[in-house]
Amino acid sequence: MKKIMQYLFVFVGFATLSCGSKTSKTEKRNDEQINEWFKQSVWNQGLVFKPDESINKRLFFQHHEKKPDRWKKAFDFLNNKNLSELPEGRYELSDEGMYATVSTYETKEPEDARYEAHRKYIDIQYVAEGEEYMEILPLDQMKEKALYDSDKDIIFYNTVTKGELRYADKRHYFVFFPEDVHKPCLKIKTQSTVKKIVVKVPII
């Protein structure tokens, strides 16, 4: 029951961002206006690398409007000139539970990787060294049920459904909202070493 209540709290909180009266500015923005805001990239804090085209621009605008300080902290961290030299580990970015992780791993065969999704955090994923593929699927296309690990904020799916395949390297980063089921760490041609930074941005 406790886990159910936690899920409802997170879901209602995120729905409030989408449906509450405070989001009227977002609701009044049409796609063209949001695309223009996104294109201007003032929010990008001068990052040299760019967001992948897969980002949900409306959800990004919506959350950035509500929590601009969190996104500033995220991009300030990613503006570190020596990202590829950062030691592996966890980096606390705020007292609101926002943090970043740095890890090094070998890319996987597609059959050895699983789709994942999150409920409490938005993922910013950046490959600082190496390259990999990521597959992305909308959450509403997931027909199977899976157990949610609230401590690790993760759901794994074993579906064989193929998502959109995206190329990831140091030239751009990805942003995954709870609606974005993703399968990272996929090899390009052969398995290779990747160093990745993941910034975890709390939804509420």
C-alpha positions in Angstrom: 0.0 0.0 0.0 2.9 2.4 0.8 4.4 1.9 -2.7 1.0 2.5 -4.3 0.6 5.7 -2.4 4.1 6.8 -3.4 3.3 6.2 -7.0 0.0 8.0 -6.8 1.7 11.0 -5.2 4.3 11.2 -7.9 1.8 10.7 -10.7 -0.6 13.4 -9.3 2.4 15.7 -8.8 3.5 15.3 -12.5 -0.2 15.6 -13.6 -0.4 18.9 -11.8 2.4 20.2 -13.9 0.4 19.2 -16.9 -3.1 20.1 -15.9 -2.9 22.6 -13.1 -3.9 26.3 -13.4 -0.3 27.3 -13.1 0.5 25.8 -16.5 -1.8 28.0 -18.4 1.2 29.6 -20.1 2.3 26.2 -21.3 -1.1 25.3 -22.5 -1.4 28.6 -24.5 1.9 27.9 -26.3 1.4 26.2 -29.6 3.9 23.8 -31.0 5.5 26.5 -33.2 6.1 28.7 -30.2 7.6 25.9 -28.1 9.8 24.9 -31.0 11.0 28.5 -31.3 11.8 28.6 -27.6 13.6 25.4 -27.9 15.6 26.5 -30.9 16.7 29.7 -29.2 18.5 27.5 -26.6 18.7 30.2 -23.9 18.0 27.4 -21.4 21.0 25.4 -22.6 23.5 27.4 -20.5 25.9 27.6 -23.4 26.6 23.9 -23.7 28.7 22.9 -26.7 26.9 19.7 -27.2 23.2 19.7 -28.2 20.0 17.9 -27.2 19.0 14.9 -29.3 16.0 15.5 -31.5 14.0 12.8 -29.7 13.4 15.1 -26.7 9.7 15.8 -25.9 9.9 19.6 -26.3 6.5 20.3 -24.8 7.2 18.3 -21.6 10.6 19.9 -21.4 9.2 23.4 -21.7 6.5 22.6 -19.2 9.0 21.3 -16.5 11.6 24.0 -17.2 8.9 26.6 -16.7 8.1 25.1 -13.3 11.6 24.2 -12.1 14.1 26.4 -14.0 16.7 26.3 -11.2 17.0 22.5 -11.5 17.7 22.6 -15.2 20.2 25.4 -14.6 22.0 23.2 -12.1 21.9 20.3 -14.5 23.4 22.2 -17.4 25.9 24.0 -15.2 27.2 20.5 -14.1 27.3 19.4 -17.8 29.3 22.5 -18.6 32.2 21.1 -16.8 35.1 21.2 -19.3 36.6 18.0 -18.0 33.5 15.7 -18.1 35.6 12.8 -19.6 38.0 13.1 -16.7 35.5 13.0 -13.9 36.0 10.1 -11.5 33.2 7.5 -11.4 30.7 8.0 -8.6 27.7 10.0 -7.5 27.7 13.8 -7.3 25.1 15.6 -5.2 23.8 18.7 -7.1 21.1 20.1 -4.7 19.4 19.5 -1.4 16.2 18.6 -3.4 17.5 15.1 -4.3 19.1 16.1 -7.6 22.3 14.3 -8.4 24.5 13.0 -11.2 26.3 9.7 -11.7 29.4 9.0 -13.7 30.0 5.4 -14.8 32.1 3.4 -17.3 30.9 0.2 -18.9 31.0 -2.1 -21.9 28.2 -1.6 -24.4 25.8 -4.6 -24.8 24.3 -6.9 -27.3 20.6 -5.9 -27.9 19.4 -9.1 -26.4 21.3 -8.5 -23.2 19.8 -5.0 -22.6 16.3 -4.1 -21.3 14.0 -1.3 -21.6 13.7 0.9 -18.5 11.6 3.8 -17.3 11.4 6.1 -14.2 8.7 7.8 -12.2 10.4 10.1 -9.8 13.2 11.5 -12.0 13.9 12.8 -15.4 17.1 11.4 -16.9 19.6 13.5 -18.8 22.1 11.0 -20.4 25.3 12.1 -21.9 28.0 9.9 -23.4 31.3 11.6 -22.5 33.5 9.0 -24.1 32.7 6.4 -26.7 29.5 5.8 -28.5 26.3 3.6 -28.3 22.8 3.2 -29.6 19.7 3.9 -27.5 16.2 2.6 -28.3 13.3 4.7 -27.3 9.6 3.8 -27.0 6.6 5.7 -25.7 5.3 4.4 -22.4 1.8 3.9 -23.8 3.2 1.3 -26.2 4.2 -0.9 -23.4 1.6 -3.6 -23.0 3.2 -5.8 -20.4 3.2 -5.1 -16.7 6.4 -4.8 -14.8 7.3 -4.4 -11.1 8.5 -0.9 -10.1 11.5 -0.6 -7.7 10.7 2.5 -5.8 14.1 2.6 -4.0 16.0 2.6 -7.3 13.2 4.4 -9.2 13.2 2.0 -12.1 11.0 -0.3 -14.1 12.5 -2.9 -16.4 10.6 -4.2 -19.4 11.5 -7.4 -21.3 9.4 -6.6 -24.4 10.8 -7.5 -27.9 9.1 -4.5 -29.4 11.6 -2.4 -31.4 11.8 1.3 -30.6 13.4 4.2 -32.4 17.1 3.7 -32.6 19.2 6.7 -31.8 22.9 7.3 -32.0 24.6 8.7 -28.8 28.1 10.2 -28.6 29.7 13.3 -27.1 28.1 15.7 -29.5 24.6 15.6 -28.0 22.7 14.4 -24.9 19.3 12.8 -24.3 16.4 13.7 -22.0 14.0 11.0 -20.8 10.8 11.8 -19.1 8.6 9.1 -17.4 6.8 8.7 -20.7 10.0 7.8 -22.4 10.9 4.1 -22.1 14.5 3.7 -23.2 17.1 0.9 -23.7 20.6 2.4 -23.4 24.1 0.9 -23.6 23.6 -0.9 -27.0 26.7 -1.6 -29.1 27.2 0.0 -32.4 29.1 -2.7 -34.4 31.3 -4.3 -31.7 31.2 -4.0 -27.9 33.2 -1.0 -26.7 33.9 1.1 -23.6 31.6 4.0 -22.8 31.8 6.7 -20.1 28.4 8.1 -19.3 27.1 11.0 -17.2 23.5 10.7 -16.0 21.9 13.7 -14.3 18.8 12.9 -12.3 16.3 15.8 -12.2 13.4 15.3 -9.7 10.0 15.7 -11.3 8.3 17.2 -8.3 
